[in-house]
Amino acid sequence: MDFLSALNDLVDALWMGSNASNRKRVFSPGFIALCVAIATIELVVLNGLYG
């Protein structure tokens, strides 16, 4: 879980400057961090199975 919190902090820091517009985001930083974490886990598992 430490990796997920670090990734979430990184995404939050990168998206800080985009708060100028009041448009609603389609993909929140937390959702993007979750997708990246799931993709990483999938790659590790698939590499272990087929690599």
N, CA, C and O atoms as CSV, one atom per row, in Angstrom:
chain,resi,resn,atom,element,x,y,z
A,1,MET,N,N,0.815,-1.200,0.000
A,1,MET,CA,C,0.000,0.000,0.000
A,1,MET,C,C,0.859,1.265,0.000
A,1,MET,O,O,0.374,2.336,-0.365
A,2,ASP,N,N,2.101,1.159,0.396
A,2,ASP,CA,C,2.982,2.314,0.397
A,2,ASP,C,C,3.215,2.808,-1.024
A,2,ASP,O,O,3.298,4.014,-1.260
A,3,PHE,N,N,3.321,1.871,-1.979
A,3,PHE,CA,C,3.501,2.249,-3.379
A,3,PHE,C,C,2.290,3.012,-3.894
A,3,PHE,O,O,2.438,3.995,-4.621
A,4,LEU,N,N,1.085,2.564,-3.520
A,4,LEU,CA,C,-0.123,3.242,-3.981
A,4,LEU,C,C,-0.223,4.654,-3.428
A,4,LEU,O,O,-0.624,5.572,-4.145
A,5,SER,N,N,0.133,4.839,-2.174
A,5,SER,CA,C,0.068,6.182,-1.602
A,5,SER,C,C,1.117,7.092,-2.224
A,5,SER,O,O,0.858,8.276,-2.440
A,6,ALA,N,N,2.304,6.549,-2.516
A,6,ALA,CA,C,3.331,7.355,-3.178
A,6,ALA,C,C,2.898,7.721,-4.588
A,6,ALA,O,O,3.119,8.847,-5.034
A,7,LEU,N,N,2.284,6.781,-5.291
A,7,LEU,CA,C,1.800,7.052,-6.643
A,7,LEU,C,C,0.681,8.090,-6.619
A,7,LEU,O,O,0.624,8.962,-7.486
A,8,ASN,N,N,-0.198,8.001,-5.638
A,8,ASN,CA,C,-1.275,8.976,-5.506
A,8,ASN,C,C,-0.717,10.366,-5.221
A,8,ASN,O,O,-1.206,11.350,-5.775
A,9,ASP,N,N,0.300,10.460,-4.364
A,9,ASP,CA,C,0.932,11.747,-4.085
A,9,ASP,C,C,1.584,12.318,-5.331
A,9,ASP,O,O,1.518,13.524,-5.569
A,10,LEU,N,N,2.212,11.464,-6.130
A,10,LEU,CA,C,2.849,11.914,-7.361
A,10,LEU,C,C,1.817,12.454,-8.340
A,10,LEU,O,O,2.019,13.513,-8.936
A,11,VAL,N,N,0.726,11.743,-8.508
A,11,VAL,CA,C,-0.322,12.188,-9.434
A,11,VAL,C,C,-0.935,13.496,-8.948
A,11,VAL,O,O,-1.190,14.394,-9.750
A,12,ASP,N,N,-1.173,13.615,-7.650
A,12,ASP,CA,C,-1.708,14.862,-7.103
A,12,ASP,C,C,-0.759,16.026,-7.341
A,12,ASP,O,O,-1.203,17.127,-7.666
A,13,ALA,N,N,0.534,15.800,-7.184
A,13,ALA,CA,C,1.517,16.864,-7.390
A,13,ALA,C,C,1.581,17.276,-8.856
A,13,ALA,O,O,1.741,18.458,-9.161
A,14,LEU,N,N,1.457,16.321,-9.756
A,14,LEU,CA,C,1.512,16.644,-11.180
A,14,LEU,C,C,0.266,17.380,-11.651
A,14,LEU,O,O,0.340,18.156,-12.603
A,15,TRP,N,N,-0.866,17.158,-11.014
A,15,TRP,CA,C,-2.124,17.756,-11.458
A,15,TRP,C,C,-2.461,19.038,-10.705
A,15,TRP,O,O,-3.537,19.599,-10.911
A,16,MET,N,N,-1.578,19.511,-9.847
A,16,MET,CA,C,-1.867,20.717,-9.070
A,16,MET,C,C,-2.077,21.937,-9.951
A,16,MET,O,O,-2.950,22.756,-9.663
A,17,GLY,N,N,-1.301,22.079,-11.014
A,17,GLY,CA,C,-1.384,23.258,-11.856
A,17,GLY,C,C,-2.607,23.302,-12.740
A,17,GLY,O,O,-2.877,24.344,-13.336
A,18,SER,N,N,-3.353,22.236,-12.854
A,18,SER,CA,C,-4.495,22.206,-13.761
A,18,SER,C,C,-5.799,22.602,-13.082
A,18,SER,O,O,-6.871,22.334,-13.624
A,19,ASN,N,N,-5.740,23.225,-11.926
A,19,ASN,CA,C,-6.950,23.618,-11.220
A,19,ASN,C,C,-7.472,24.977,-11.652
A,19,ASN,O,O,-8.409,25.491,-11.042
A,20,ALA,N,N,-6.887,25.578,-12.695
A,20,ALA,CA,C,-7.306,26.901,-13.125
A,20,ALA,C,C,-8.705,26.871,-13.723
A,20,ALA,O,O,-9.474,27.811,-13.525
A,21,SER,N,N,-9.047,25.826,-14.441
A,21,SER,CA,C,-10.375,25.741,-15.040
A,21,SER,C,C,-11.317,25.014,-14.093
A,21,SER,O,O,-10.897,24.169,-13.302
A,22,ASN,N,N,-12.585,25.353,-14.188
A,22,ASN,CA,C,-13.581,24.731,-13.314
A,22,ASN,C,C,-14.280,23.557,-13.986
A,22,ASN,O,O,-15.325,23.108,-13.514
A,23,ARG,N,N,-13.717,23.054,-15.082
A,23,ARG,CA,C,-14.313,21.911,-15.758
A,23,ARG,C,C,-14.182,20.669,-14.896
A,23,ARG,O,O,-13.190,20.481,-14.192
A,24,LYS,N,N,-15.193,19.835,-14.966
A,24,LYS,CA,C,-15.156,18.584,-14.202
A,24,LYS,C,C,-14.249,17.593,-14.920
A,24,LYS,O,O,-14.362,17.399,-16.131
A,25,ARG,N,N,-13.361,16.977,-14.177
A,25,ARG,CA,C,-12.445,16.001,-14.760
A,25,ARG,C,C,-13.174,14.695,-15.018
A,25,ARG,O,O,-13.988,14.252,-14.208
A,26,VAL,N,N,-12.872,14.089,-16.149
A,26,VAL,CA,C,-13.442,12.787,-16.452
A,26,VAL,C,C,-12.722,11.718,-15.643
A,26,VAL,O,O,-13.354,10.832,-15.068
A,27,PHE,N,N,-11.398,11.805,-15.600
A,27,PHE,CA,C,-10.595,10.842,-14.854
A,27,PHE,C,C,-9.922,11.568,-13.695
A,27,PHE,O,O,-9.080,12.440,-13.909
A,28,SER,N,N,-10.291,11.212,-12.481
A,28,SER,CA,C,-9.677,11.835,-11.315
A,28,SER,C,C,-8.280,11.258,-11.111
A,28,SER,O,O,-7.989,10.163,-11.591
A,29,PRO,N,N,-7.417,11.980,-10.405
A,29,PRO,CA,C,-6.062,11.461,-10.150
A,29,PRO,C,C,-6.059,10.117,-9.425
A,29,PRO,O,O,-5.202,9.274,-9.688
A,30,GLY,N,N,-6.998,9.916,-8.527
A,30,GLY,CA,C,-7.071,8.639,-7.827
A,30,GLY,C,C,-7.421,7.486,-8.756
A,30,GLY,O,O,-6.899,6.380,-8.614
A,31,PHE,N,N,-8.315,7.757,-9.717
A,31,PHE,CA,C,-8.693,6.726,-10.686
A,31,PHE,C,C,-7.521,6.372,-11.585
A,31,PHE,O,O,-7.308,5.201,-11.898
A,32,ILE,N,N,-6.764,7.371,-11.999
A,32,ILE,CA,C,-5.591,7.126,-12.840
A,32,ILE,C,C,-4.544,6.330,-12.065
A,32,ILE,O,O,-3.926,5.417,-12.613
A,33,ALA,N,N,-4.343,6.673,-10.794
A,33,ALA,CA,C,-3.383,5.933,-9.969
A,33,ALA,C,C,-3.825,4.479,-9.808
A,33,ALA,O,O,-2.995,3.570,-9.838
A,34,LEU,N,N,-5.121,4.259,-9.637
A,34,LEU,CA,C,-5.637,2.895,-9.521
A,34,LEU,C,C,-5.405,2.114,-10.812
A,34,LEU,O,O,-4.996,0.954,-10.771
A,35,CYS,N,N,-5.664,2.746,-11.960
A,35,CYS,CA,C,-5.448,2.075,-13.253
A,35,CYS,C,C,-3.975,1.726,-13.456
A,35,CYS,O,O,-3.654,0.640,-13.937
A,36,VAL,N,N,-3.087,2.640,-13.091
A,36,VAL,CA,C,-1.649,2.374,-13.233
A,36,VAL,C,C,-1.233,1.226,-12.320
A,36,VAL,O,O,-0.454,0.363,-12.726
A,37,ALA,N,N,-1.744,1.208,-11.097
A,37,ALA,CA,C,-1.390,0.138,-10.161
A,37,ALA,C,C,-1.899,-1.212,-10.657
A,37,ALA,O,O,-1.181,-2.209,-10.573
A,38,ILE,N,N,-3.124,-1.257,-11.169
A,38,ILE,CA,C,-3.678,-2.513,-11.676
A,38,ILE,C,C,-2.900,-2.985,-12.898
A,38,ILE,O,O,-2.613,-4.175,-13.027
A,39,ALA,N,N,-2.556,-2.062,-13.799
A,39,ALA,CA,C,-1.782,-2.434,-14.987
A,39,ALA,C,C,-0.415,-2.983,-14.595
A,39,ALA,O,O,0.065,-3.942,-15.200
A,40,THR,N,N,0.214,-2.384,-13.589
A,40,THR,CA,C,1.521,-2.858,-13.130
A,40,THR,C,C,1.416,-4.264,-12.545
A,40,THR,O,O,2.248,-5.125,-12.831
A,41,ILE,N,N,0.400,-4.490,-11.732
A,41,ILE,CA,C,0.204,-5.814,-11.139
A,41,ILE,C,C,-0.065,-6.851,-12.228
A,41,ILE,O,O,0.457,-7.964,-12.174
A,42,GLU,N,N,-0.884,-6.481,-13.219
A,42,GLU,CA,C,-1.159,-7.409,-14.320
A,42,GLU,C,C,0.109,-7.757,-15.084
A,42,GLU,O,O,0.324,-8.917,-15.437
A,43,LEU,N,N,0.951,-6.761,-15.342
A,43,LEU,CA,C,2.195,-7.031,-16.061
A,43,LEU,C,C,3.117,-7.950,-15.269
A,43,LEU,O,O,3.754,-8.832,-15.845
A,44,VAL,N,N,3.194,-7.754,-13.966
A,44,VAL,CA,C,4.043,-8.607,-13.131
A,44,VAL,C,C,3.517,-10.040,-13.131
A,44,VAL,O,O,4.294,-10.988,-13.248
A,45,VAL,N,N,2.203,-10.200,-12.999
A,45,VAL,CA,C,1.616,-11.541,-12.978
A,45,VAL,C,C,1.795,-12.231,-14.328
A,45,VAL,O,O,2.178,-13.400,-14.378
A,46,LEU,N,N,1.522,-11.517,-15.422
A,46,LEU,CA,C,1.669,-12.123,-16.747
A,46,LEU,C,C,3.125,-12.455,-17.057
A,46,LEU,O,O,3.410,-13.467,-17.697
A,47,ASN,N,N,4.039,-11.612,-16.608
A,47,ASN,CA,C,5.455,-11.899,-16.805
A,47,ASN,C,C,5.863,-13.141,-16.010
A,47,ASN,O,O,6.681,-13.935,-16.474
A,48,GLY,N,N,5.302,-13.306,-14.831
A,48,GLY,CA,C,5.598,-14.489,-14.041
A,48,GLY,C,C,5.027,-15.757,-14.655
A,48,GLY,O,O,5.639,-16.822,-14.566
A,49,LEU,N,N,3.861,-15.651,-15.277
A,49,LEU,CA,C,3.234,-16.828,-15.879
A,49,LEU,C,C,3.863,-17.209,-17.214
A,49,LEU,O,O,4.119,-18.386,-17.470
A,50,TYR,N,N,4.112,-16.219,-18.059
A,50,TYR,CA,C,4.548,-16.499,-19.426
A,50,TYR,C,C,5.991,-16.099,-19.712
A,50,TYR,O,O,6.523,-16.430,-20.771
A,51,GLY,N,N,6.634,-15.387,-18.776
A,51,GLY,CA,C,7.965,-14.854,-19.045
A,51,GLY,C,C,9.061,-15.796,-18.912
A,51,GLY,O,O,10.218,-15.430,-19.121
